[in-house]
């Protein structure tokens, strides 16, 4: 799965792959100021629509739980 982000105030800009919270904060960007989305590995299907970091990560954990469940 691929997590992508973009700044909320720059809605027309392209989505960027999420480098991690530490690297984002080094650029001076807070996760509160960004929208996130979750895609499959091929980036062909959106698994979680645009939303906050917490909302998208909650969906990520749900997918991982059911993927590894037997």
Buried (B, 14 or more C-beta within 10 A) or exposed (E): BBBBBBEEEEEEEEBEEBEEEEEBEEEEBEBEEBBBBBBEEEEEEEBBEBBBBEBBBEBBEEBEEEEEEE
